[in-house]
Amino acid sequence: QVPGPESEVSFEVKGNKLLLRGGMGFRRVVKLPYRVRVLSSSYVNGILHIKLLRADVIERRER
C-alpha cells in the first residue's frame, strides 16, 4: 500500500532499485537482487501493483 491520491504516487526504477513516493512525504527504496524493467503498473484503491522483469531476460530476448 502507498499513501496518497494517485496524483501523488510515483515510482522509478534505477538499476536494481525501486524508488517509491507517495503522499505525506512517503518514500521507500527497495533493493532488488537484479536489474529490472517495468512491464506494467496500476494504482487502485491505494494499492500500487508493479510488474517487473529482470533486465537480462529482456536483453536476451532482444538479441
PDBQT receptor file of N, H, CA, C and O in Angstrom, charges set to zero:
ATOM      1  N   GLN A   1       0.841  -1.177   0.000  1.00  0.00    +0.000 N 
ATOM      2  CA  GLN A   1       0.000   0.000   0.000  1.00  0.00    +0.000 C 
ATOM      3  C   GLN A   1       0.882   1.234   0.000  1.00  0.00    +0.000 C 
ATOM      4  O   GLN A   1       1.929   1.278   0.647  1.00  0.00    +0.000 OA
ATOM      5  N   VAL A   2       0.434   2.234  -0.742  1.00  0.00    +0.000 N 
ATOM      6  H   VAL A   2      -0.416   2.198  -1.267  1.00  0.00    +0.000 HD
ATOM      7  CA  VAL A   2       1.149   3.503  -0.818  1.00  0.00    +0.000 C 
ATOM      8  C   VAL A   2       0.157   4.607  -0.470  1.00  0.00    +0.000 C 
ATOM      9  O   VAL A   2      -0.898   4.696  -1.097  1.00  0.00    +0.000 OA
ATOM     10  N   PRO A   3       0.470   5.458   0.520  1.00  0.00    +0.000 N 
ATOM     11  CA  PRO A   3      -0.473   6.500   0.910  1.00  0.00    +0.000 C 
ATOM     12  C   PRO A   3      -0.553   7.625  -0.112  1.00  0.00    +0.000 C 
ATOM     13  O   PRO A   3       0.423   7.938  -0.794  1.00  0.00    +0.000 OA
ATOM     14  N   GLY A   4      -1.731   8.223  -0.204  1.00  0.00    +0.000 N 
ATOM     15  H   GLY A   4      -2.523   7.969   0.350  1.00  0.00    +0.000 HD
ATOM     16  CA  GLY A   4      -1.912   9.400  -1.040  1.00  0.00    +0.000 C 
ATOM     17  C   GLY A   4      -2.749   9.130  -2.267  1.00  0.00    +0.000 C 
ATOM     18  O   GLY A   4      -2.938   7.984  -2.674  1.00  0.00    +0.000 OA
ATOM     19  N   PRO A   5      -3.255  10.221  -2.858  1.00  0.00    +0.000 N 
ATOM     20  CA  PRO A   5      -4.030  10.080  -4.095  1.00  0.00    +0.000 C 
ATOM     21  C   PRO A   5      -3.116   9.696  -5.251  1.00  0.00    +0.000 C 
ATOM     22  O   PRO A   5      -1.900   9.875  -5.182  1.00  0.00    +0.000 OA
ATOM     23  N   GLU A   6      -3.708   9.173  -6.302  1.00  0.00    +0.000 N 
ATOM     24  H   GLU A   6      -4.695   9.027  -6.358  1.00  0.00    +0.000 HD
ATOM     25  CA  GLU A   6      -2.936   8.705  -7.458  1.00  0.00    +0.000 C 
ATOM     26  C   GLU A   6      -2.009   9.792  -8.005  1.00  0.00    +0.000 C 
ATOM     27  O   GLU A   6      -0.912   9.490  -8.474  1.00  0.00    +0.000 OA
ATOM     28  N   SER A   7      -2.437  11.035  -7.947  1.00  0.00    +0.000 N 
ATOM     29  H   SER A   7      -3.328  11.280  -7.566  1.00  0.00    +0.000 HD
ATOM     30  CA  SER A   7      -1.620  12.132  -8.479  1.00  0.00    +0.000 C 
ATOM     31  C   SER A   7      -0.321  12.330  -7.700  1.00  0.00    +0.000 C 
ATOM     32  O   SER A   7       0.623  12.925  -8.220  1.00  0.00    +0.000 OA
ATOM     33  N   GLU A   8      -0.261  11.836  -6.451  1.00  0.00    +0.000 N 
ATOM     34  H   GLU A   8      -1.028  11.352  -6.029  1.00  0.00    +0.000 HD
ATOM     35  CA  GLU A   8       0.940  11.985  -5.624  1.00  0.00    +0.000 C 
ATOM     36  C   GLU A   8       1.798  10.724  -5.595  1.00  0.00    +0.000 C 
ATOM     37  O   GLU A   8       2.894  10.741  -5.033  1.00  0.00    +0.000 OA
ATOM     38  N   VAL A   9       1.324   9.640  -6.184  1.00  0.00    +0.000 N 
ATOM     39  H   VAL A   9       0.434   9.626  -6.640  1.00  0.00    +0.000 HD
ATOM     40  CA  VAL A   9       2.042   8.364  -6.143  1.00  0.00    +0.000 C 
ATOM     41  C   VAL A   9       2.884   8.216  -7.402  1.00  0.00    +0.000 C 
ATOM     42  O   VAL A   9       2.402   8.404  -8.520  1.00  0.00    +0.000 OA
ATOM     43  N   SER A  10       4.158   7.873  -7.195  1.00  0.00    +0.000 N 
ATOM     44  H   SER A  10       4.549   7.721  -6.287  1.00  0.00    +0.000 HD
ATOM     45  CA  SER A  10       5.033   7.643  -8.346  1.00  0.00    +0.000 C 
ATOM     46  C   SER A  10       6.083   6.611  -7.974  1.00  0.00    +0.000 C 
ATOM     47  O   SER A  10       6.308   6.323  -6.799  1.00  0.00    +0.000 OA
ATOM     48  N   PHE A  11       6.714   6.067  -8.987  1.00  0.00    +0.000 N 
ATOM     49  H   PHE A  11       6.532   6.300  -9.942  1.00  0.00    +0.000 HD
ATOM     50  CA  PHE A  11       7.814   5.143  -8.763  1.00  0.00    +0.000 C 
ATOM     51  C   PHE A  11       8.812   5.288  -9.893  1.00  0.00    +0.000 C 
ATOM     52  O   PHE A  11       8.500   5.803 -10.967  1.00  0.00    +0.000 OA
ATOM     53  N   GLU A  12      10.019   4.823  -9.624  1.00  0.00    +0.000 N 
ATOM     54  H   GLU A  12      10.273   4.405  -8.752  1.00  0.00    +0.000 HD
ATOM     55  CA  GLU A  12      11.098   4.906 -10.603  1.00  0.00    +0.000 C 
ATOM     56  C   GLU A  12      12.016   3.713 -10.379  1.00  0.00    +0.000 C 
ATOM     57  O   GLU A  12      12.259   3.311  -9.241  1.00  0.00    +0.000 OA
ATOM     58  N   VAL A  13      12.516   3.159 -11.456  1.00  0.00    +0.000 N 
ATOM     59  H   VAL A  13      12.318   3.486 -12.380  1.00  0.00    +0.000 HD
ATOM     60  CA  VAL A  13      13.469   2.055 -11.369  1.00  0.00    +0.000 C 
ATOM     61  C   VAL A  13      14.829   2.582 -11.792  1.00  0.00    +0.000 C 
ATOM     62  O   VAL A  13      14.975   3.178 -12.859  1.00  0.00    +0.000 OA
ATOM     63  N   LYS A  14      15.823   2.354 -10.941  1.00  0.00    +0.000 N 
ATOM     64  H   LYS A  14      15.704   1.870 -10.074  1.00  0.00    +0.000 HD
ATOM     65  CA  LYS A  14      17.202   2.729 -11.255  1.00  0.00    +0.000 C 
ATOM     66  C   LYS A  14      18.068   1.505 -11.004  1.00  0.00    +0.000 C 
ATOM     67  O   LYS A  14      18.383   1.174  -9.861  1.00  0.00    +0.000 OA
ATOM     68  N   GLY A  15      18.448   0.838 -12.087  1.00  0.00    +0.000 N 
ATOM     69  H   GLY A  15      18.192   1.106 -13.016  1.00  0.00    +0.000 HD
ATOM     70  CA  GLY A  15      19.275  -0.367 -11.935  1.00  0.00    +0.000 C 
ATOM     71  C   GLY A  15      18.527  -1.447 -11.197  1.00  0.00    +0.000 C 
ATOM     72  O   GLY A  15      17.544  -1.991 -11.700  1.00  0.00    +0.000 OA
ATOM     73  N   ASN A  16      18.997  -1.763  -9.992  1.00  0.00    +0.000 N 
ATOM     74  H   ASN A  16      19.796  -1.322  -9.584  1.00  0.00    +0.000 HD
ATOM     75  CA  ASN A  16      18.336  -2.791  -9.189  1.00  0.00    +0.000 C 
ATOM     76  C   ASN A  16      17.600  -2.188  -7.987  1.00  0.00    +0.000 C 
ATOM     77  O   ASN A  16      17.386  -2.870  -6.985  1.00  0.00    +0.000 OA
ATOM     78  N   LYS A  17      17.216  -0.919  -8.087  1.00  0.00    +0.000 N 
ATOM     79  H   LYS A  17      17.389  -0.365  -8.901  1.00  0.00    +0.000 HD
ATOM     80  CA  LYS A  17      16.484  -0.266  -7.000  1.00  0.00    +0.000 C 
ATOM     81  C   LYS A  17      15.148   0.259  -7.504  1.00  0.00    +0.000 C 
ATOM     82  O   LYS A  17      15.050   0.829  -8.590  1.00  0.00    +0.000 OA
ATOM     83  N   LEU A  18      14.126   0.052  -6.685  1.00  0.00    +0.000 N 
ATOM     84  H   LEU A  18      14.206  -0.411  -5.802  1.00  0.00    +0.000 HD
ATOM     85  CA  LEU A  18      12.788   0.557  -6.958  1.00  0.00    +0.000 C 
ATOM     86  C   LEU A  18      12.531   1.689  -5.972  1.00  0.00    +0.000 C 
ATOM     87  O   LEU A  18      12.526   1.464  -4.761  1.00  0.00    +0.000 OA
ATOM     88  N   LEU A  19      12.317   2.893  -6.472  1.00  0.00    +0.000 N 
ATOM     89  H   LEU A  19      12.321   3.075  -7.455  1.00  0.00    +0.000 HD
ATOM     90  CA  LEU A  19      12.070   4.065  -5.639  1.00  0.00    +0.000 C 
ATOM     91  C   LEU A  19      10.577   4.369  -5.658  1.00  0.00    +0.000 C 
ATOM     92  O   LEU A  19       9.996   4.571  -6.725  1.00  0.00    +0.000 OA
ATOM     93  N   LEU A  20       9.958   4.403  -4.486  1.00  0.00    +0.000 N 
ATOM     94  H   LEU A  20      10.430   4.239  -3.619  1.00  0.00    +0.000 HD
ATOM     95  CA  LEU A  20       8.520   4.655  -4.362  1.00  0.00    +0.000 C 
ATOM     96  C   LEU A  20       8.294   5.983  -3.654  1.00  0.00    +0.000 C 
ATOM     97  O   LEU A  20       8.991   6.305  -2.692  1.00  0.00    +0.000 OA
ATOM     98  N   ARG A  21       7.317   6.757  -4.131  1.00  0.00    +0.000 N 
ATOM     99  H   ARG A  21       6.750   6.495  -4.912  1.00  0.00    +0.000 HD
ATOM    100  CA  ARG A  21       6.953   8.020  -3.495  1.00  0.00    +0.000 C 
ATOM    101  C   ARG A  21       5.432   8.103  -3.417  1.00  0.00    +0.000 C 
ATOM    102  O   ARG A  21       4.716   7.655  -4.313  1.00  0.00    +0.000 OA
ATOM    103  N   GLY A  22       4.961   8.690  -2.318  1.00  0.00    +0.000 N 
ATOM    104  H   GLY A  22       5.543   9.054  -1.590  1.00  0.00    +0.000 HD
ATOM    105  CA  GLY A  22       3.524   8.846  -2.150  1.00  0.00    +0.000 C 
ATOM    106  C   GLY A  22       3.212  10.104  -1.377  1.00  0.00    +0.000 C 
ATOM    107  O   GLY A  22       4.075  10.959  -1.180  1.00  0.00    +0.000 OA
ATOM    108  N   GLY A  23       1.978  10.211  -0.941  1.00  0.00    +0.000 N 
ATOM    109  H   GLY A  23       1.277   9.516  -1.101  1.00  0.00    +0.000 HD
ATOM    110  CA  GLY A  23       1.544  11.368  -0.175  1.00  0.00    +0.000 C 
ATOM    111  C   GLY A  23       2.155  11.394   1.212  1.00  0.00    +0.000 C 
ATOM    112  O   GLY A  23       2.721  10.404   1.675  1.00  0.00    +0.000 OA
ATOM    113  N   MET A  24       2.034  12.536   1.866  1.00  0.00    +0.000 N 
ATOM    114  H   MET A  24       1.574  13.340   1.490  1.00  0.00    +0.000 HD
ATOM    115  CA  MET A  24       2.515  12.731   3.238  1.00  0.00    +0.000 C 
ATOM    116  C   MET A  24       4.009  12.442   3.378  1.00  0.00    +0.000 C 
ATOM    117  O   MET A  24       4.452  11.967   4.424  1.00  0.00    +0.000 OA
ATOM    118  N   GLY A  25       4.782  12.721   2.341  1.00  0.00    +0.000 N 
ATOM    119  H   GLY A  25       4.422  13.107   1.491  1.00  0.00    +0.000 HD
ATOM    120  CA  GLY A  25       6.231  12.532   2.412  1.00  0.00    +0.000 C 
ATOM    121  C   GLY A  25       6.686  11.085   2.369  1.00  0.00    +0.000 C 
ATOM    122  O   GLY A  25       7.839  10.791   2.684  1.00  0.00    +0.000 OA
ATOM    123  N   PHE A  26       5.808  10.183   1.986  1.00  0.00    +0.000 N 
ATOM    124  H   PHE A  26       4.871  10.422   1.730  1.00  0.00    +0.000 HD
ATOM    125  CA  PHE A  26       6.163   8.758   1.925  1.00  0.00    +0.000 C 
ATOM    126  C   PHE A  26       7.237   8.527   0.873  1.00  0.00    +0.000 C 
ATOM    127  O   PHE A  26       7.109   8.979  -0.265  1.00  0.00    +0.000 OA
ATOM    128  N   ARG A  27       8.297   7.820   1.259  1.00  0.00    +0.000 N 
ATOM    129  H   ARG A  27       8.401   7.453   2.183  1.00  0.00    +0.000 HD
ATOM    130  CA  ARG A  27       9.380   7.434   0.336  1.00  0.00    +0.000 C 
ATOM    131  C   ARG A  27       9.916   6.083   0.779  1.00  0.00    +0.000 C 
ATOM    132  O   ARG A  27      10.084   5.831   1.972  1.00  0.00    +0.000 OA
ATOM    133  N   ARG A  28      10.179   5.229  -0.179  1.00  0.00    +0.000 N 
ATOM    134  H   ARG A  28      10.042   5.434  -1.148  1.00  0.00    +0.000 HD
ATOM    135  CA  ARG A  28      10.792   3.926   0.105  1.00  0.00    +0.000 C 
ATOM    136  C   ARG A  28      11.740   3.595  -1.029  1.00  0.00    +0.000 C 
ATOM    137  O   ARG A  28      11.477   3.903  -2.191  1.00  0.00    +0.000 OA
ATOM    138  N   VAL A  29      12.841   2.965  -0.675  1.00  0.00    +0.000 N 
ATOM    139  H   VAL A  29      13.055   2.715   0.269  1.00  0.00    +0.000 HD
ATOM    140  CA  VAL A  29      13.760   2.417  -1.664  1.00  0.00    +0.000 C 
ATOM    141  C   VAL A  29      13.809   0.921  -1.410  1.00  0.00    +0.000 C 
ATOM    142  O   VAL A  29      14.134   0.480  -0.308  1.00  0.00    +0.000 OA
ATOM    143  N   VAL A  30      13.486   0.142  -2.435  1.00  0.00    +0.000 N 
ATOM    144  H   VAL A  30      13.222   0.500  -3.330  1.00  0.00    +0.000 HD
ATOM    145  CA  VAL A  30      13.503  -1.315  -2.327  1.00  0.00    +0.000 C 
ATOM    146  C   VAL A  30      14.647  -1.820  -3.193  1.00  0.00    +0.000 C 
ATOM    147  O   VAL A  30      14.650  -1.638  -4.411  1.00  0.00    +0.000 OA
ATOM    148  N   LYS A  31      15.617  -2.456  -2.545  1.00  0.00    +0.000 N 
ATOM    149  H   LYS A  31      15.614  -2.604  -1.556  1.00  0.00    +0.000 HD
ATOM    150  CA  LYS A  31      16.745  -3.010  -3.292  1.00  0.00    +0.000 C 
ATOM    151  C   LYS A  31      16.352  -4.393  -3.802  1.00  0.00    +0.000 C 
ATOM    152  O   LYS A  31      15.904  -5.246  -3.035  1.00  0.00    +0.000 OA
ATOM    153  N   LEU A  32      16.524  -4.601  -5.093  1.00  0.00    +0.000 N 
ATOM    154  H   LEU A  32      16.887  -3.909  -5.715  1.00  0.00    +0.000 HD
ATOM    155  CA  LEU A  32      16.154  -5.858  -5.733  1.00  0.00    +0.000 C 
ATOM    156  C   LEU A  32      17.419  -6.649  -6.069  1.00  0.00    +0.000 C 
ATOM    157  O   LEU A  32      18.486  -6.057  -6.232  1.00  0.00    +0.000 OA
ATOM    158  N   PRO A  33      17.320  -7.962  -6.172  1.00  0.00    +0.000 N 
ATOM    159  CA  PRO A  33      18.518  -8.773  -6.438  1.00  0.00    +0.000 C 
ATOM    160  C   PRO A  33      19.040  -8.652  -7.871  1.00  0.00    +0.000 C 
ATOM    161  O   PRO A  33      20.158  -9.080  -8.158  1.00  0.00    +0.000 OA
ATOM    162  N   TYR A  34      18.242  -8.072  -8.774  1.00  0.00    +0.000 N 
ATOM    163  H   TYR A  34      17.334  -7.724  -8.541  1.00  0.00    +0.000 HD
ATOM    164  CA  TYR A  34      18.629  -7.961 -10.182  1.00  0.00    +0.000 C 
ATOM    165  C   TYR A  34      18.233  -6.588 -10.716  1.00  0.00    +0.000 C 
ATOM    166  O   TYR A  34      17.380  -5.911 -10.143  1.00  0.00    +0.000 OA
ATOM    167  N   ARG A  35      18.865  -6.184 -11.822  1.00  0.00    +0.000 N 
ATOM    168  H   ARG A  35      19.559  -6.734 -12.287  1.00  0.00    +0.000 HD
ATOM    169  CA  ARG A  35      18.385  -5.020 -12.564  1.00  0.00    +0.000 C 
ATOM    170  C   ARG A  35      17.059  -5.425 -13.197  1.00  0.00    +0.000 C 
ATOM    171  O   ARG A  35      16.913  -6.548 -13.680  1.00  0.00    +0.000 OA
ATOM    172  N   VAL A  36      16.101  -4.513 -13.193  1.00  0.00    +0.000 N 
ATOM    173  H   VAL A  36      16.220  -3.601 -12.801  1.00  0.00    +0.000 HD
ATOM    174  CA  VAL A  36      14.770  -4.840 -13.710  1.00  0.00    +0.000 C 
ATOM    175  C   VAL A  36      14.276  -3.748 -14.646  1.00  0.00    +0.000 C 
ATOM    176  O   VAL A  36      14.807  -2.638 -14.688  1.00  0.00    +0.000 OA
ATOM    177  N   ARG A  37      13.242  -4.107 -15.392  1.00  0.00    +0.000 N 
ATOM    178  H   ARG A  37      12.810  -5.008 -15.357  1.00  0.00    +0.000 HD
ATOM    179  CA  ARG A  37      12.486  -3.152 -16.205  1.00  0.00    +0.000 C 
ATOM    180  C   ARG A  37      11.014  -3.320 -15.856  1.00  0.00    +0.000 C 
ATOM    181  O   ARG A  37      10.575  -4.402 -15.466  1.00  0.00    +0.000 OA
ATOM    182  N   VAL A  38      10.265  -2.245 -16.000  1.00  0.00    +0.000 N 
ATOM    183  H   VAL A  38      10.622  -1.366 -16.316  1.00  0.00    +0.000 HD
ATOM    184  CA  VAL A  38       8.840  -2.260 -15.673  1.00  0.00    +0.000 C 
ATOM    185  C   VAL A  38       8.054  -2.793 -16.868  1.00  0.00    +0.000 C 
ATOM    186  O   VAL A  38       8.179  -2.290 -17.985  1.00  0.00    +0.000 OA
ATOM    187  N   LEU A  39       7.242  -3.821 -16.614  1.00  0.00    +0.000 N 
ATOM    188  H   LEU A  39       7.141  -4.230 -15.708  1.00  0.00    +0.000 HD
ATOM    189  CA  LEU A  39       6.340  -4.343 -17.645  1.00  0.00    +0.000 C 
ATOM    190  C   LEU A  39       5.016  -3.594 -17.626  1.00  0.00    +0.000 C 
ATOM    191  O   LEU A  39       4.488  -3.224 -18.675  1.00  0.00    +0.000 OA
ATOM    192  N   SER A  40       4.478  -3.371 -16.417  1.00  0.00    +0.000 N 
ATOM    193  H   SER A  40       4.907  -3.672 -15.566  1.00  0.00    +0.000 HD
ATOM    194  CA  SER A  40       3.219  -2.638 -16.290  1.00  0.00    +0.000 C 
ATOM    195  C   SER A  40       3.056  -2.171 -14.852  1.00  0.00    +0.000 C 
ATOM    196  O   SER A  40       3.743  -2.641 -13.945  1.00  0.00    +0.000 OA
ATOM    197  N   SER A  41       2.137  -1.240 -14.665  1.00  0.00    +0.000 N 
ATOM    198  H   SER A  41       1.580  -0.858 -15.402  1.00  0.00    +0.000 HD
ATOM    199  CA  SER A  41       1.838  -0.766 -13.312  1.00  0.00    +0.000 C 
ATOM    200  C   SER A  41       0.401  -0.262 -13.266  1.00  0.00    +0.000 C 
ATOM    201  O   SER A  41      -0.165   0.157 -14.275  1.00  0.00    +0.000 OA
ATOM    202  N   SER A  42      -0.173  -0.316 -12.062  1.00  0.00    +0.000 N 
ATOM    203  H   SER A  42       0.287  -0.656 -11.242  1.00  0.00    +0.000 HD
ATOM    204  CA  SER A  42      -1.510   0.235 -11.848  1.00  0.00    +0.000 C 
ATOM    205  C   SER A  42      -1.631   0.643 -10.383  1.00  0.00    +0.000 C 
ATOM    206  O   SER A  42      -0.925   0.123  -9.519  1.00  0.00    +0.000 OA
ATOM    207  N   TYR A  43      -2.527   1.570 -10.121  1.00  0.00    +0.000 N 
ATOM    208  H   TYR A  43      -3.101   1.992 -10.823  1.00  0.00    +0.000 HD
ATOM    209  CA  TYR A  43      -2.773   2.055  -8.762  1.00  0.00    +0.000 C 
ATOM    210  C   TYR A  43      -4.279   2.084  -8.563  1.00  0.00    +0.000 C 
ATOM    211  O   TYR A  43      -4.975   2.896  -9.172  1.00  0.00    +0.000 OA
ATOM    212  N   VAL A  44      -4.784   1.196  -7.707  1.00  0.00    +0.000 N 
ATOM    213  H   VAL A  44      -4.219   0.536  -7.213  1.00  0.00    +0.000 HD
ATOM    214  CA  VAL A  44      -6.223   1.082  -7.485  1.00  0.00    +0.000 C 
ATOM    215  C   VAL A  44      -6.488   1.018  -5.989  1.00  0.00    +0.000 C 
ATOM    216  O   VAL A  44      -5.945   0.160  -5.293  1.00  0.00    +0.000 OA
ATOM    217  N   ASN A  45      -7.322   1.923  -5.496  1.00  0.00    +0.000 N 
ATOM    218  H   ASN A  45      -7.764   2.620  -6.061  1.00  0.00    +0.000 HD
ATOM    219  CA  ASN A  45      -7.733   1.930  -4.086  1.00  0.00    +0.000 C 
ATOM    220  C   ASN A  45      -6.549   1.877  -3.125  1.00  0.00    +0.000 C 
ATOM    221  O   ASN A  45      -6.582   1.143  -2.137  1.00  0.00    +0.000 OA
ATOM    222  N   GLY A  46      -5.510   2.647  -3.408  1.00  0.00    +0.000 N 
ATOM    223  H   GLY A  46      -5.483   3.243  -4.211  1.00  0.00    +0.000 HD
ATOM    224  CA  GLY A  46      -4.361   2.723  -2.507  1.00  0.00    +0.000 C 
ATOM    225  C   GLY A  46      -3.350   1.611  -2.657  1.00  0.00    +0.000 C 
ATOM    226  O   GLY A  46      -2.364   1.571  -1.920  1.00  0.00    +0.000 OA
ATOM    227  N   ILE A  47      -3.570   0.707  -3.594  1.00  0.00    +0.000 N 
ATOM    228  H   ILE A  47      -4.371   0.739  -4.192  1.00  0.00    +0.000 HD
ATOM    229  CA  ILE A  47      -2.655  -0.415  -3.817  1.00  0.00    +0.000 C 
ATOM    230  C   ILE A  47      -1.918  -0.189  -5.134  1.00  0.00    +0.000 C 
ATOM    231  O   ILE A  47      -2.537  -0.054  -6.189  1.00  0.00    +0.000 OA
ATOM    232  N   LEU A  48      -0.594  -0.151  -5.060  1.00  0.00    +0.000 N 
ATOM    233  H   LEU A  48      -0.091  -0.260  -4.203  1.00  0.00    +0.000 HD
ATOM    234  CA  LEU A  48       0.233   0.013  -6.249  1.00  0.00    +0.000 C 
ATOM    235  C   LEU A  48       0.721  -1.361  -6.680  1.00  0.00    +0.000 C 
ATOM    236  O   LEU A  48       1.374  -2.067  -5.911  1.00  0.00    +0.000 OA
ATOM    237  N   HIS A  49       0.402  -1.737  -7.910  1.00  0.00    +0.000 N 
ATOM    238  H   HIS A  49      -0.128  -1.165  -8.535  1.00  0.00    +0.000 HD
ATOM    239  CA  HIS A  49       0.848  -3.008  -8.488  1.00  0.00    +0.000 C 
ATOM    240  C   HIS A  49       1.876  -2.683  -9.563  1.00  0.00    +0.000 C 
ATOM    241  O   HIS A  49       1.617  -1.882 -10.460  1.00  0.00    +0.000 OA
ATOM    242  N   ILE A  50       3.044  -3.311  -9.466  1.00  0.00    +0.000 N 
ATOM    243  H   ILE A  50       3.255  -3.963  -8.737  1.00  0.00    +0.000 HD
ATOM    244  CA  ILE A  50       4.093  -3.101 -10.464  1.00  0.00    +0.000 C 
ATOM    245  C   ILE A  50       4.585  -4.469 -10.910  1.00  0.00    +0.000 C 
ATOM    246  O   ILE A  50       4.994  -5.281 -10.080  1.00  0.00    +0.000 OA
ATOM    247  N   LYS A  51       4.550  -4.733 -12.209  1.00  0.00    +0.000 N 
ATOM    248  H   LYS A  51       4.218  -4.073 -12.884  1.00  0.00    +0.000 HD
ATOM    249  CA  LYS A  51       5.096  -5.979 -12.756  1.00  0.00    +0.000 C 
ATOM    250  C   LYS A  51       6.472  -5.672 -13.320  1.00  0.00    +0.000 C 
ATOM    251  O   LYS A  51       6.635  -4.789 -14.162  1.00  0.00    +0.000 OA
ATOM    252  N   LEU A  52       7.458  -6.418 -12.839  1.00  0.00    +0.000 N 
ATOM    253  H   LEU A  52       7.325  -7.135 -12.154  1.00  0.00    +0.000 HD
ATOM    254  CA  LEU A  52       8.843  -6.208 -13.233  1.00  0.00    +0.000 C 
ATOM    255  C   LEU A  52       9.389  -7.451 -13.921  1.00  0.00    +0.000 C 
ATOM    256  O   LEU A  52       8.926  -8.565 -13.675  1.00  0.00    +0.000 OA
ATOM    257  N   LEU A  53      10.374  -7.247 -14.780  1.00  0.00    +0.000 N 
ATOM    258  H   LEU A  53      10.750  -6.342 -14.979  1.00  0.00    +0.000 HD
ATOM    259  CA  LEU A  53      11.068  -8.359 -15.419  1.00  0.00    +0.000 C 
ATOM    260  C   LEU A  53      12.555  -8.082 -15.327  1.00  0.00    +0.000 C 
ATOM    261  O   LEU A  53      13.001  -6.950 -15.511  1.00  0.00    +0.000 OA
ATOM    262  N   ARG A  54      13.311  -9.119 -15.043  1.00  0.00    +0.000 N 
ATOM    263  H   ARG A  54      12.948 -10.039 -14.894  1.00  0.00    +0.000 HD
ATOM    264  CA  ARG A  54      14.764  -8.965 -14.977  1.00  0.00    +0.000 C 
ATOM    265  C   ARG A  54      15.273  -8.400 -16.294  1.00  0.00    +0.000 C 
ATOM    266  O   ARG A  54      14.889  -8.874 -17.363  1.00  0.00    +0.000 OA
ATOM    267  N   ALA A  55      16.123  -7.403 -16.228  1.00  0.00    +0.000 N 
ATOM    268  H   ALA A  55      16.435  -7.018 -15.359  1.00  0.00    +0.000 HD
ATOM    269  CA  ALA A  55      16.638  -6.738 -17.428  1.00  0.00    +0.000 C 
ATOM    270  C   ALA A  55      17.432  -7.698 -18.301  1.00  0.00    +0.000 C 
ATOM    271  O   ALA A  55      17.387  -7.584 -19.526  1.00  0.00    +0.000 OA
ATOM    272  N   ASP A  56      18.158  -8.640 -17.707  1.00  0.00    +0.000 N 
ATOM    273  H   ASP A  56      18.195  -8.732 -16.712  1.00  0.00    +0.000 HD
ATOM    274  CA  ASP A  56      18.949  -9.566 -18.522  1.00  0.00    +0.000 C 
ATOM    275  C   ASP A  56      18.057 -10.484 -19.352  1.00  0.00    +0.000 C 
ATOM    276  O   ASP A  56      18.467 -10.918 -20.428  1.00  0.00    +0.000 OA
ATOM    277  N   VAL A  57      16.862 -10.790 -18.888  1.00  0.00    +0.000 N 
ATOM    278  H   VAL A  57      16.528 -10.438 -18.013  1.00  0.00    +0.000 HD
ATOM    279  CA  VAL A  57      15.917 -11.605 -19.655  1.00  0.00    +0.000 C 
ATOM    280  C   VAL A  57      15.455 -10.823 -20.885  1.00  0.00    +0.000 C 
ATOM    281  O   VAL A  57      15.367 -11.380 -21.979  1.00  0.00    +0.000 OA
ATOM    282  N   ILE A  58      15.166  -9.549 -20.708  1.00  0.00    +0.000 N 
ATOM    283  H   ILE A  58      15.238  -9.097 -19.819  1.00  0.00    +0.000 HD
ATOM    284  CA  ILE A  58      14.744  -8.705 -21.830  1.00  0.00    +0.000 C 
ATOM    285  C   ILE A  58      15.877  -8.568 -22.837  1.00  0.00    +0.000 C 
ATOM    286  O   ILE A  58      15.646  -8.651 -24.044  1.00  0.00    +0.000 OA
ATOM    287  N   GLU A  59      17.093  -8.360 -22.358  1.00  0.00    +0.000 N 
ATOM    288  H   GLU A  59      17.281  -8.293 -21.378  1.00  0.00    +0.000 HD
ATOM    289  CA  GLU A  59      18.238  -8.205 -23.254  1.00  0.00    +0.000 C 
ATOM    290  C   GLU A  59      18.453  -9.461 -24.092  1.00  0.00    +0.000 C 
ATOM    291  O   GLU A  59      18.785  -9.363 -25.273  1.00  0.00    +0.000 OA
ATOM    292  N   ARG A  60      18.269 -10.637 -23.500  1.00  0.00    +0.000 N 
ATOM    293  H   ARG A  60      18.000 -10.717 -22.540  1.00  0.00    +0.000 HD
ATOM    294  CA  ARG A  60      18.413 -11.885 -24.255  1.00  0.00    +0.000 C 
ATOM    295  C   ARG A  60      17.337 -11.997 -25.327  1.00  0.00    +0.000 C 
ATOM    296  O   ARG A  60      17.611 -12.469 -26.431  1.00  0.00    +0.000 OA
ATOM    297  N   ARG A  61      16.115 -11.568 -25.016  1.00  0.00    +0.000 N 
ATOM    298  H   ARG A  61      15.892 -11.185 -24.120  1.00  0.00    +0.000 HD
ATOM    299  CA  ARG A  61      15.006 -11.634 -25.980  1.00  0.00    +0.000 C 
ATOM    300  C   ARG A  61      15.228 -10.687 -27.158  1.00  0.00    +0.000 C 
ATOM    301  O   ARG A  61      14.805 -10.976 -28.277  1.00  0.00    +0.000 OA
ATOM    302  N   GLU A  62      15.891  -9.556 -26.906  1.00  0.00    +0.000 N 
ATOM    303  H   GLU A  62      16.234  -9.321 -25.997  1.00  0.00    +0.000 HD
ATOM    304  CA  GLU A  62      16.084  -8.547 -27.949  1.00  0.00    +0.000 C 
ATOM    305  C   GLU A  62      17.193  -8.914 -28.929  1.00  0.00    +0.000 C 
ATOM    306  O   GLU A  62      17.294  -8.298 -29.990  1.00  0.00    +0.000 OA
ATOM    307  N   ARG A  63      18.003  -9.873 -28.611  1.00  0.00    +0.000 N 
ATOM    308  H   ARG A  63      17.921 -10.373 -27.749  1.00  0.00    +0.000 HD
ATOM    309  CA  ARG A  63      19.116 -10.253 -29.498  1.00  0.00    +0.000 C 
ATOM    310  C   ARG A  63      18.661 -10.985 -30.708  1.00  0.00    +0.000 C 
ATOM    311  O   ARG A  63      19.480 -11.368 -31.543  1.00  0.00    +0.000 OA
TER     312      ARG A  63
